[in-house]
Each structure stands twice: as structure tokens, then as C-alpha cells.
């Protein structure tokens, strides 16, 4: 069966599950008996499959597929782990083993690449946002829990993992072998762009908010101002690692008042995060650059700066991921990992649902070029390429602010 046809079938199935869930929600609002009615329908469908399907089905696989489809329809980062998988998950989180640098979510039933950490084995293999990982070590990712896929990416340094990848620009799946290695997050870089007759523009590139990189960004801002920068560009493209809390701290560097974000969930009361004037370090005009791999904490910062009118955002719509996630254990030792609260822009949009839409949209036509490691073994954040359309437009916009 053609791979793209398979994905189309999976997408259709996901839509059906979504419609059923929508019906369940509507049913709840119409009647207290609604959820029980839909559970009855589910049980009847399950019974019909068992009794009338062309061959005797694997009911364990059918039930697991239903659980995973339900979770994916509401949260692309949710996972159901059986008891053994959950034990592996807990052990993996504590060990910090070498990995391949892939950040994943679930789309249409399969693993989809959010981003590849710059300098990582995945980035060097040119894996990019939107690529679909069909198999990991010859095991289909269809109905594989996201958290378990992340476990499979980890292992001893020098060991390998084999992927089958369907790339956006190629019709047939490709075999990709990645060698696991300790991951080193790129350093924050900064430079001053000076054109005759124009105000100097400071350009800061940060590919992660992990490991105190927000403090490094603050340091770079101070250095650029001392060098004479009159305007700033904050490049958050391919910035997909870093917590919402780090995003809040980043936004506060440039905001001296107003709401940065708020979190809210069904059982989590609204918690607002206000900018503190004491933490703001600059009032220079600002443009933020984003692309489809900008995710997590970087999205929280971009949304806050855009909605507060503190900055213009130039580039592509971001990926959409900013939530509080929790592992909820079940009676048999299994667990469900899902979002229990979402972060919202000051304007009230759930970032995980909508991403951040730039004020000036520019398409990024090619993946960022890979850079060689520096002498210290840590890659720098990739500097802008010649002909970088997003940076060129960002420079135009910041000069008009």
C-alpha cells in the first residue's frame, strides 16, 4: 500500500475519533447521560468488531489503538504507557542517556519531527520539522506511545538507532541510521550589523532556552548595547527546548510591565505571570524571528512580546507547544501522560492549540545549514545564511520601529 495513502487513512481515522469525542462533549452538555450513551456505542462497536470482523481480531491491539487515537485527538504530546513502559520511562528521565537529538510529537497516528537539536546526530542527518518517523528499529510508530518512542531514541554513546522516515520533500520513505551521542546545546551567539547611514542592529541567536541560556541572552544584550546597538533582533528559530518558565523569564528581559502569560486547566486555576520592571534590561526596539520549529518556552516569549506590542514577530507560524504535563498513574501500574494545563498568550489564545502567528509572515525555504563544532566541542547557534529571507525581512521591520 502506498505510504501516503496509508497516512491518509490514518488521518481519516483520527478525524473519525475526533468527531466521536466532539459528539461526546456535545452529549455531556445536552444531558448527564450523554457520556454513558457514547460509552455504550463504543462497547457495541467493540462487540461487533469481535463478532463480525472478517477474521478474529487482536482485541488488545484494537483497544490500545482506540486509547492512543483518543489521546492523540486531544493532545499530540499525550502518551499511554503500560506498567513496564512506565517503569522504563521513569528510569530514562533519571538517567539522561545519550540520544539522537530528535524532538517528536504525534500527528496522524505516527511520530512527527518537531525539530532536531542543532549539532545533534538528527540535525546532521538533515531531519527537519514535519518529517514523519514511520518506524524505529523496524517497529512501526503507529499507535506507539510518544514517551516510549523517546525512550527508544536513547542508549549508550556510539550505539545506533535505525529509522524509516517520510520526508516532506520526498515521496518514498528513507532509511536513516543515527548514532547516539551526548547532546550539547548550542551556545547563544550575538553580532552587530552596521550599514552606512543606518542604526546598528544587534542580532542575538538562541537555539535553546535550556542551561541558563536566558541569562546568556541578557549578557549578549548588554554587550551589544555597549557596542552601540540601537535596535535588536532576537532569533528564536529552531528554539524548541526550554520550559514555559524559561520563556517567561526571557520575555521579562524586554517587558517592564503587563501580563506575559497565564496558565489554565480543567482542574488548575488560572495563574497569571506579570512582567517585573526590576527584571527588564532594555527598551530598544525589538523584532523576534520564528519558524515552524520554534516551540515551548520560545513560543511563550514570542506570544507575550507580540501581544504586548513590545516587539514585532517575523517569520513562520510556530509549532504549538506550551503546556503543563503530568503522569497520572492507573491502578495496574500503567500511566497516562497528558497536558493538565495550557499556557495562553496575553490575548487569550492557547499556544498549544494555535501556535504564534507572526505579524509579518515570511516563508523559510530551506533548513538551516549545519555548523561544525567549535574547538570546545559545543556548537554555536547557526548564524544566518547569506540570502536568509526571514532575517532580511526582520532587519527591514526593526529599522522601521
C-alpha positions as CSV (number, residue, x, y, z in Angstrom):
1,X,0.0,0.0,0.0
2,X,1.3,3.5,-0.9
3,X,2.8,5.2,2.1
4,X,1.0,8.5,1.5
5,X,-2.3,6.5,1.2
6,X,-1.6,4.9,4.5
7,X,-1.1,8.3,6.1
8,X,-4.3,9.5,4.5
9,X,-6.2,6.5,6.0
10,X,-4.7,7.2,9.4
11,X,-5.6,10.9,9.2
12,X,-9.2,9.9,8.3
13,X,-9.3,7.6,11.3
14,X,-8.1,10.4,13.6
15,X,-10.8,12.6,12.3
16,X,-13.4,10.0,13.0
17,X,-12.1,9.6,16.6
18,X,-12.2,13.4,16.9
19,X,-15.8,13.5,15.7
20,X,-16.8,10.9,18.2
21,X,-15.2,12.8,21.0
22,X,-16.8,16.0,19.9
23,X,-20.1,14.2,20.0
24,X,-19.4,13.0,23.5
25,X,-18.7,16.6,24.6
26,X,-21.9,17.8,23.0
27,X,-23.7,14.9,24.6
28,X,-22.4,15.9,28.0
29,X,-23.7,19.5,27.6
30,X,-27.1,18.2,26.4
31,X,-27.6,15.5,29.0
32,X,-25.9,14.0,32.0
33,X,-26.5,10.6,30.4
34,X,-24.6,11.6,27.2
35,X,-21.2,10.2,28.1
36,X,-22.7,6.9,29.2
37,X,-24.6,6.7,25.9
38,X,-21.4,7.2,23.9
39,X,-19.6,4.6,26.0
40,X,-22.4,2.2,25.2
41,X,-21.9,2.9,21.5
42,X,-18.1,2.3,21.9
43,X,-18.9,-1.0,23.6
44,X,-21.3,-2.0,20.9
45,X,-18.8,-1.2,18.1
46,X,-16.1,-3.2,20.0
47,X,-18.5,-6.1,20.3
48,X,-19.4,-6.0,16.6
49,X,-15.7,-6.0,15.6
50,X,-15.1,-9.0,17.8
51,X,-18.1,-10.9,16.5
52,X,-18.3,-9.8,12.8
53,X,-14.9,-8.8,11.5
54,X,-13.6,-10.8,8.6
55,X,-11.1,-12.5,10.8
56,X,-10.6,-12.8,14.6
57,X,-9.1,-9.5,15.7
58,X,-6.4,-8.9,18.2
59,X,-8.6,-7.2,20.7
60,X,-5.7,-6.0,22.8
61,X,-4.3,-4.1,19.7
62,X,-7.8,-2.8,18.9
63,X,-8.3,-1.4,22.4
64,X,-4.7,0.0,22.5
65,X,-5.3,1.7,19.2
66,X,-8.6,3.3,20.5
67,X,-6.8,4.6,23.6
68,X,-3.9,6.1,21.6
69,X,-6.3,7.6,19.0
70,X,-8.4,9.2,21.7
71,X,-5.3,10.7,23.4
72,X,-3.8,12.0,20.1
73,X,-7.1,13.6,19.1
74,X,-6.9,15.9,22.2
75,X,-3.2,16.2,22.8
76,X,-0.3,15.4,20.3
77,X,2.1,15.1,23.3
78,X,0.0,12.6,25.3
79,X,1.0,9.0,25.9
80,X,-0.4,5.9,27.4
81,X,2.3,3.6,28.9
82,X,1.8,0.1,30.2
83,X,3.3,-0.8,33.5
84,X,6.7,-1.9,32.1
85,X,6.9,1.0,29.7
86,X,6.2,3.4,32.6
87,X,9.0,1.9,34.7
88,X,11.3,2.4,31.7
89,X,10.1,6.0,31.3
90,X,10.8,6.8,34.9
91,X,14.3,5.3,34.7
92,X,15.0,7.1,31.5
93,X,14.1,10.5,32.9
94,X,16.6,10.0,35.8
95,X,19.5,8.7,33.7
96,X,19.9,11.4,30.9
97,X,21.4,8.9,28.5
98,X,23.0,9.9,25.1
99,X,20.4,10.3,22.4
100,X,20.0,11.5,18.8
101,X,18.6,14.9,19.3
102,X,15.1,14.4,17.9
103,X,12.1,16.2,19.4
104,X,8.8,14.5,18.5
105,X,5.0,14.8,18.7
106,X,2.2,12.6,17.4
107,X,0.4,13.6,14.1
108,X,-1.9,11.3,12.2
109,X,-1.0,8.4,14.3
110,X,2.7,8.5,13.6
111,X,5.7,10.3,15.2
112,X,6.3,13.7,13.6
113,X,9.5,15.7,14.0
114,X,9.1,18.9,15.9
115,X,12.8,19.8,15.5
116,X,16.3,18.3,15.5
117,X,18.6,19.9,18.1
118,X,21.3,21.8,16.1
119,X,24.6,19.9,16.1
120,X,22.9,16.6,17.1
121,X,23.1,13.4,15.1
122,X,19.5,14.0,13.9
123,X,20.3,17.5,12.6
124,X,23.4,16.3,10.8
125,X,21.2,13.8,9.0
126,X,19.0,16.8,7.9
127,X,15.9,15.6,9.7
128,X,13.6,18.6,10.0
129,X,10.2,19.8,11.2
130,X,7.3,17.9,9.7
131,X,9.2,14.7,8.7
132,X,7.3,11.6,9.7
133,X,9.1,8.7,11.5
134,X,7.3,5.6,10.4
135,X,9.4,3.0,12.2
136,X,12.1,2.9,14.9
137,X,14.3,-0.2,14.7
138,X,11.8,-1.7,12.3
139,X,8.9,-1.2,14.8
140,X,6.0,0.8,13.5
141,X,5.3,4.1,15.3
142,X,1.7,3.7,14.5
143,X,0.0,3.7,18.0
144,X,3.4,3.8,19.7
145,X,3.3,6.0,22.8
146,X,5.2,9.2,22.3
147,X,7.1,8.8,25.6
148,X,8.1,5.3,24.6
149,X,9.5,6.5,21.3
150,X,11.6,9.0,23.1
151,X,13.0,6.1,25.3
152,X,13.9,4.2,22.1
153,X,16.0,7.1,20.9
154,X,18.2,6.9,24.0
155,X,21.0,4.4,24.7
156,X,24.8,4.0,25.0
157,X,27.0,6.5,23.3
158,X,28.2,5.0,19.9
159,X,25.1,2.7,19.6
160,X,22.8,3.3,16.7
161,X,19.1,3.5,16.0
162,X,17.5,2.9,12.6
163,X,14.6,5.0,11.4
164,X,12.3,4.9,8.4
165,X,11.5,8.5,7.6
166,X,9.0,10.0,5.2
167,X,10.3,13.4,4.4
168,X,8.2,16.4,3.3
169,X,10.0,16.9,0.0
170,X,10.4,13.2,-0.9
171,X,7.6,10.7,-1.8
172,X,9.3,7.4,-0.6
173,X,10.4,6.6,2.9
174,X,14.2,6.7,3.6
175,X,16.3,4.6,5.9
176,X,18.2,6.7,8.3
177,X,20.7,5.4,10.8
178,X,21.6,7.7,13.7
179,X,24.5,7.1,16.2
180,X,23.6,8.1,19.7
181,X,25.8,10.7,21.4
182,X,25.8,13.1,24.4
183,X,23.8,16.2,23.4
184,X,25.4,19.6,23.7
185,X,23.0,22.5,23.3
186,X,24.2,25.3,21.0
187,X,25.7,28.5,22.6
188,X,24.0,31.8,22.3
189,X,25.6,34.0,19.7
190,X,25.5,37.7,19.0
191,X,26.8,40.1,16.4
192,X,26.4,43.7,15.4
193,X,25.1,44.5,11.9
194,X,26.2,48.0,10.8
195,X,25.2,49.5,7.4
196,X,26.2,53.0,6.3
197,X,23.6,55.6,7.3
198,X,21.6,53.1,9.4
199,X,21.4,52.5,13.1
200,X,23.5,49.5,14.2
201,X,21.3,46.4,14.8
202,X,22.2,43.8,17.3
203,X,21.4,40.2,16.3
204,X,21.1,37.5,19.0
205,X,20.6,33.9,18.0
206,X,19.4,31.3,20.6
207,X,18.5,27.7,19.6
208,X,17.5,26.7,23.2
209,X,16.4,28.2,26.5
210,X,17.9,25.3,28.5
211,X,21.0,25.5,30.7
212,X,20.8,29.2,31.7
213,X,20.6,30.4,28.2
214,X,18.2,33.2,29.2
215,X,21.0,34.7,31.3
216,X,23.3,34.3,28.4
217,X,20.9,36.2,26.2
218,X,20.7,39.0,28.8
219,X,24.5,39.2,28.8
220,X,24.6,39.4,25.0
221,X,22.0,42.2,25.0
222,X,24.3,44.2,27.4
223,X,27.3,43.6,25.2
224,X,25.5,44.7,22.1
225,X,24.3,47.9,23.7
226,X,27.9,48.7,24.8
227,X,28.9,48.2,21.1
228,X,26.4,50.8,20.0
229,X,23.3,48.7,19.0
230,X,20.2,50.9,18.7
231,X,17.8,48.1,17.7
232,X,17.7,44.3,18.4
233,X,16.7,41.1,16.6
234,X,16.1,38.0,18.7
235,X,16.4,34.9,16.6
236,X,14.3,32.1,18.1
237,X,14.2,29.9,15.0
238,X,14.8,26.2,15.9
239,X,14.4,27.1,19.5
240,X,12.3,24.1,20.6
241,X,13.8,23.2,24.0
242,X,13.2,25.1,27.2
243,X,10.3,25.3,29.7
244,X,7.5,27.8,29.7
245,X,9.1,29.2,32.8
246,X,12.2,30.0,30.8
247,X,10.1,31.6,28.2
248,X,8.5,33.8,30.9
249,X,12.0,34.8,32.1
250,X,13.0,35.6,28.5
251,X,10.0,37.8,27.8
252,X,10.6,39.7,31.1
253,X,14.1,40.8,29.8
254,X,12.3,43.0,27.3
255,X,9.0,43.8,29.2
256,X,8.8,46.1,32.2
257,X,5.0,45.8,32.7
258,X,2.0,43.9,31.6
259,X,1.0,40.2,31.5
260,X,3.4,37.8,30.0
261,X,1.2,34.7,30.0
262,X,-1.3,32.7,32.1
263,X,-1.9,29.0,32.6
264,X,-5.3,27.4,33.0
265,X,-6.6,23.8,33.1
266,X,-9.8,22.0,33.9
267,X,-8.6,21.4,37.5
268,X,-5.9,24.1,37.5
269,X,-7.0,27.5,38.4
270,X,-5.8,30.4,36.3
271,X,-2.3,31.6,37.2
272,X,-1.1,34.9,35.8
273,X,2.5,35.8,35.2
274,X,3.2,39.6,35.2
275,X,6.3,41.3,34.0
276,X,8.6,42.8,36.7
277,X,10.2,46.1,36.0
278,X,13.2,45.1,38.0
279,X,13.9,42.2,35.6
280,X,13.7,44.2,32.4
281,X,17.1,45.1,30.9
282,X,16.4,47.0,27.7
283,X,13.9,49.2,25.9
284,X,15.5,49.1,22.5
285,X,13.1,48.4,19.5
286,X,12.8,44.6,19.0
287,X,11.9,42.0,16.4
288,X,11.6,38.3,17.1
289,X,12.3,35.8,14.4
290,X,10.4,32.5,14.4
291,X,9.9,29.4,12.2
292,X,7.8,26.2,12.3
293,X,10.3,24.6,14.7
294,X,10.0,27.4,17.3
295,X,8.3,25.6,20.2
296,X,7.7,25.6,24.0
297,X,9.2,28.4,26.1
298,X,10.3,30.3,23.0
299,X,6.6,30.5,21.9
300,X,5.6,31.8,25.3
301,X,8.1,34.6,24.9
302,X,7.2,35.4,21.3
303,X,3.5,35.5,22.1
304,X,4.0,37.8,25.1
305,X,6.2,40.2,23.2
306,X,3.8,40.3,20.2
307,X,0.5,40.7,22.1
308,X,2.0,43.4,24.4
309,X,3.2,45.3,21.3
310,X,6.7,45.2,22.7
311,X,8.0,43.5,19.6
312,X,7.1,42.5,16.0
313,X,7.4,38.8,15.1
314,X,8.7,38.0,11.7
315,X,8.9,34.5,10.1
316,X,6.7,31.4,10.1
317,X,3.9,30.3,12.4
318,X,5.4,28.4,15.4
319,X,4.8,24.7,16.1
320,X,2.4,25.0,19.1
321,X,3.5,23.5,22.4
322,X,3.3,25.2,25.8
323,X,1.6,23.1,28.5
324,X,1.9,21.7,32.0
325,X,2.2,17.9,31.6
326,X,1.7,15.3,34.2
327,X,2.0,11.5,34.5
328,X,-1.2,10.1,36.0
329,X,-0.7,6.5,37.3
330,X,-3.5,3.9,36.9
331,X,-4.4,1.0,39.2
332,X,-2.5,-1.6,37.1
333,X,0.8,0.4,37.2
334,X,0.3,1.9,33.8
335,X,0.2,5.7,33.3
336,X,-1.3,8.4,31.1
337,X,0.9,11.4,30.4
338,X,-1.1,14.4,29.2
339,X,-1.5,18.1,29.5
340,X,-3.3,19.3,32.6
341,X,-3.0,23.0,31.9
342,X,-2.1,25.1,28.9
343,X,-0.3,28.4,28.6
344,X,-2.1,31.3,26.9
345,X,-1.0,34.4,25.2
346,X,-1.9,37.7,26.9
347,X,-4.7,38.0,24.2
348,X,-6.2,34.7,25.4
349,X,-5.1,32.2,22.8
350,X,-3.9,28.7,23.9
351,X,-0.4,28.5,22.5
352,X,-0.5,24.7,22.2
353,X,-3.7,25.0,20.0
354,X,-2.8,27.9,17.8
355,X,1.0,28.5,17.9
356,X,2.1,32.0,17.4
357,X,1.3,33.7,14.1
358,X,3.9,36.3,13.1
359,X,2.9,39.9,12.5
360,X,4.9,39.6,9.2
361,X,4.9,36.2,7.6
362,X,7.9,35.0,5.7
363,X,8.5,31.5,4.4
364,X,11.7,29.7,5.3
365,X,12.6,27.9,2.1
366,X,15.5,25.7,3.3
367,X,16.5,24.1,6.6
368,X,19.2,26.0,8.5
369,X,22.7,24.8,7.4
370,X,24.6,22.7,9.9
371,X,27.7,24.2,11.5
372,X,30.8,22.4,12.6
373,X,31.6,22.3,16.3
374,X,33.9,24.8,17.8
375,X,37.1,23.9,19.5
376,X,35.3,23.5,22.8
377,X,33.1,20.8,21.2
378,X,29.9,22.8,21.7
379,X,28.1,24.0,18.5
380,X,27.2,27.7,18.2
381,X,23.7,28.6,17.3
382,X,23.6,28.6,13.5
383,X,24.4,32.1,12.2
384,X,22.1,33.4,9.5
385,X,22.9,32.3,5.9
386,X,23.5,34.7,3.1
387,X,20.1,35.3,1.5
388,X,18.2,34.5,4.7
389,X,14.8,35.8,3.8
390,X,13.4,35.9,7.4
391,X,16.5,37.8,8.7
392,X,16.4,40.2,5.8
393,X,12.7,41.0,6.4
394,X,13.3,41.2,10.2
395,X,16.1,43.7,9.6
396,X,13.7,45.8,7.4
397,X,11.0,45.7,10.0
398,X,13.1,46.5,13.0
399,X,14.6,49.6,11.2
400,X,11.0,51.0,10.9
401,X,10.1,50.6,14.5
